[in-house]
Amino acid sequence: MSMDPPGTGSTVRRIMLGASLRRLREEKGLAREAAGFHIRASESKISRMELGRVGFKTRDVEDLLTLYGVLDDAERRGLLEMVREANTPGWWHKYGDLLPNWFTTYVGLEEATNIIRTYEVQFIPGLLQTSAYAHTVIRLGYPDVPEAEIERRVHMRMQRQDRLTKKDGPRLWAVIDEAALRRPIGGKEIMREQLQHLLEVSTLPNITLQVMPFRFGMHAAEGGAFSILRFPESDLSDVVYVEQLWGALYLDKREDIDPYLTAMEQLCVESTTPGGTAEILGDLLREM
């Protein structure tokens, strides 16, 4: 099994390994409690392992594979190699002193996706922000930290954008509420630069940009901003990410994901076409 490019695979490997362990346990008809007892751990730890929310110890995985009857050397080696890959830190870990755990998880998932669908109400999506706009938004959230820390946070946000311009980068489909385009973050010059940037990136083949205009009034996503992450591995479910003031929700059960998929589809139907998006952005630039 080959290694992913640095920084792209550790989170998705944890999810894949966890899904494999869950499948093996269920095939043996064992409860999480029994699996936890076998490795001297709690039922909740087995649950977190199977969801890919914690790191893996090689010994624990070896013991679980034995319990689940996985005795074939090649199959064991493949799964144990995933342990090593899952525990390999991504590039974003150098910013670990700045990031809460709940957002570190998101960055890892974002790096592993091949499709990102997002709806934003208040701000331009982070993956589409200019550095000046990002600086203003981050300073708003951290008014008392030193400028050097703000710059590191901005640099990380810009680094997250690098994948969008790579050959194997993800597809980004963003719906932005018109309010975010009209809110003068940082003043006219910064907003003018930001709107021009949106015009430019909307021409990239892997980026689709739509605007939810005021004239539609209420719409399907009245609950607020969210993102849907999809992975190239067919055995991994989508993940819905809903950010809150000091935390986030990660939803990966079908019954939780479906309402967001429906809302996103409805948003895309009701929002501008790409041509209409360019028209709105052009009008806003002329107003400035």
SVG drawing of the C-alpha trace seen along z (x, -y; Angstrom):
<svg xmlns="http://www.w3.org/2000/svg" viewBox="-39 -53 44 70">
<polyline fill="none" stroke="black" stroke-width="0.4" points="0.0,0.0 1.5,-3.3 1.6,-6.4 -0.6,-9.4 1.1,-12.7 2.2,-14.3 -0.7,-15.8 -3.5,-14.3 -4.2,-10.9 -3.9,-10.6 -7.5,-11.6 -9.1,-9.6 -6.9,-6.6 -8.2,-6.8 -11.8,-6.8 -11.1,-3.9 -9.3,-1.9 -12.1,-2.5 -14.7,-1.5 -12.8,1.8 -12.6,2.6 -16.3,2.0 -17.1,4.2 -14.9,7.0 -16.4,6.7 -20.0,6.8 -19.2,9.8 -18.1,11.7 -21.3,10.6 -19.4,9.0 -20.6,6.0 -18.4,3.0 -18.3,3.8 -16.8,7.2 -14.2,5.7 -13.3,3.0 -12.9,5.7 -10.5,7.6 -8.1,4.6 -8.7,3.3 -10.7,0.3 -14.2,-1.1 -17.0,-0.6 -16.9,-4.4 -13.2,-4.1 -14.1,-1.3 -16.8,-3.6 -14.3,-6.5 -11.9,-4.2 -14.5,-2.9 -15.4,-6.5 -11.8,-7.5 -11.9,-10.1 -8.8,-8.9 -5.3,-7.7 -4.6,-3.9 -2.1,-1.9 -0.6,1.0 -1.0,3.4 -4.7,2.6 -5.3,3.2 -3.3,6.4 -5.4,7.7 -8.6,6.7 -7.7,8.4 -6.9,11.6 -10.3,11.3 -12.0,10.8 -10.3,13.9 -8.1,12.0 -5.2,14.4 -4.1,13.9 -0.6,12.3 -1.3,10.1 -4.6,8.8 -3.1,8.1 -0.1,6.3 -2.4,4.1 -4.5,3.0 -1.4,2.5 0.2,0.3 -3.0,-1.8 -2.2,-2.3 1.1,-3.8 -0.4,-6.0 -3.3,-7.1 -0.8,-8.2 1.3,-10.2 0.9,-14.0 -0.4,-16.2 1.1,-19.5 -1.5,-21.4 -0.2,-19.9 2.5,-22.5 -0.3,-24.9 -1.6,-22.7 -0.9,-25.4 -3.4,-27.6 -6.2,-25.2 -8.8,-23.6 -9.1,-19.8 -12.6,-20.1 -11.1,-22.2 -8.0,-20.1 -10.3,-17.3 -12.0,-19.4 -8.8,-20.4 -7.7,-16.7 -11.1,-15.7 -10.9,-18.7 -7.5,-17.6 -8.9,-14.1 -12.0,-15.0 -12.6,-15.1 -15.8,-17.1 -16.6,-20.0 -20.1,-21.5 -20.5,-24.5 -23.1,-27.2 -22.1,-30.4 -24.2,-33.2 -22.0,-35.7 -18.5,-35.4 -16.9,-34.4 -15.9,-30.7 -12.4,-30.3 -11.2,-28.4 -12.1,-31.4 -10.9,-34.3 -8.1,-36.7 -5.4,-37.1 -6.5,-40.6 -10.1,-39.5 -9.0,-36.5 -6.8,-38.8 -9.8,-41.0 -12.1,-38.1 -9.5,-36.3 -8.7,-39.6 -12.4,-39.9 -12.4,-36.5 -9.1,-37.0 -9.0,-40.7 -6.4,-40.4 -3.7,-38.1 -0.4,-39.3 -0.1,-40.2 2.4,-37.3 -0.3,-34.8 -2.9,-36.4 -0.4,-36.1 0.2,-32.4 -3.6,-31.8 -3.9,-33.7 -1.0,-31.7 -2.6,-28.4 -5.9,-29.5 -4.0,-30.3 -2.2,-27.0 -5.6,-25.2 -6.4,-26.8 -3.4,-25.3 -5.2,-22.0 -7.8,-23.9 -5.2,-24.7 -3.5,-21.3 -4.2,-18.8 -5.8,-16.3 -7.5,-19.0 -11.0,-18.7 -14.1,-20.1 -15.5,-23.0 -19.2,-23.9 -20.0,-27.0 -23.3,-28.8 -22.8,-32.2 -25.6,-34.2 -25.8,-37.7 -25.5,-39.2 -21.9,-37.9 -21.1,-39.7 -22.5,-43.0 -21.1,-43.0 -18.1,-45.4 -15.5,-43.3 -12.4,-45.4 -13.7,-48.3 -14.2,-48.9 -10.7,-48.2 -10.5,-44.8 -14.1,-43.9 -13.3,-45.0 -10.2,-42.8 -12.3,-39.9 -15.1,-40.2 -12.6,-40.4 -10.9,-37.2 -14.3,-35.5 -14.8,-36.4 -11.4,-35.0 -11.6,-31.7 -15.2,-31.1 -13.7,-30.5 -11.6,-27.5 -12.9,-24.2 -13.1,-22.6 -15.0,-25.5 -18.7,-26.3 -19.8,-29.5 -23.5,-30.4 -25.2,-33.2 -28.4,-33.0 -29.9,-36.4 -32.1,-38.5 -35.0,-38.3 -35.7,-34.7 -36.5,-35.6 -36.6,-32.5 -34.9,-29.3 -34.0,-25.7 -31.0,-26.5 -32.5,-28.8 -30.6,-26.9 -27.3,-28.5 -24.0,-27.6 -22.8,-24.1 -20.4,-22.0 -20.8,-18.5 -17.5,-16.6 -17.3,-13.7 -14.4,-11.3 -13.0,-9.3 -13.2,-6.0 -16.6,-4.5 -16.9,-2.8 -16.7,-6.2 -19.9,-8.1 -20.2,-11.8 -19.5,-14.0 -21.6,-17.1 -19.7,-19.8 -21.7,-22.4 -19.5,-25.0 -20.7,-26.6 -19.2,-29.4 -16.8,-27.2 -17.2,-23.8 -18.5,-21.9 -20.8,-19.0 -19.6,-16.2 -22.5,-14.1 -21.9,-10.9 -25.1,-8.9 -27.4,-8.7 -30.5,-9.9 -28.5,-13.0 -26.9,-13.7 -29.9,-13.4 -31.7,-16.7 -28.5,-18.6 -28.1,-17.0 -31.7,-18.0 -31.2,-21.5 -28.0,-21.9 -29.8,-20.6 -32.6,-23.1 -30.1,-25.9 -28.4,-25.1 -31.7,-25.1 -32.8,-28.4 -29.4,-30.2 -27.9,-32.0 -26.4,-30.1 -22.6,-30.6 -23.4,-33.3 -25.8,-35.0 -23.1,-34.9 -20.7,-36.7 -23.4,-39.3 -24.0,-39.9 -20.3,-40.2 -19.9,-42.6 -22.7,-44.7 -21.3,-44.9 -17.9,-45.9 -19.4,-48.7 -21.3,-49.9 -18.0,-50.3"/>
</svg>
